[in-house]
Amino acid sequence: MKKKTSSGGASNQGNADAKIPAVEDTLLQDIQRMRTKRKGATEAEAKKSSISPLKNAIETILLWDFFLVIALLVWLAVALVPHFASKNDFLLDPWLALWQPFIQPVLGVLMLGTIVQGTLSYISKK
């Protein structure tokens, strides 16, 4: 009886060994299919690469401009506390002096850059 069990185990093991190459073949086919898809994706990316450097530059400028706008907003919020608490304008006066020559252009760059970035994204998707 032990011999039947051992031979039965060997036959089961033989079947398992037979299945392993089939799994490896399937994996190789999947790898080849993924490489083919990746090549197709890189060709599509190459077509979009003409807009890509401009888009990356605009995204970088917008990122820094956004954080500058947030910092200016925090400055305004902090400046309004002493203004309303004790009519002290030592933080608000410099902010108001920078409103027209600096803060408005910063806001304009942020708005225009957002519009340009959206337009470039729309063009690149077509």
Secondary structure, 3 states (H helix, E strand, C coil): CHHHHHHHHHHHHHHHHHHHHHHHHHHHHHHHHHHHHHHHHHHHHHHHCCCHHHHHHHHHHHHHHHHHHHHHHHHHHHHHHHHHHHCCCCCHHHHHHCHHHHHHHHHHHHHHHHHHHHHHHHHHHC
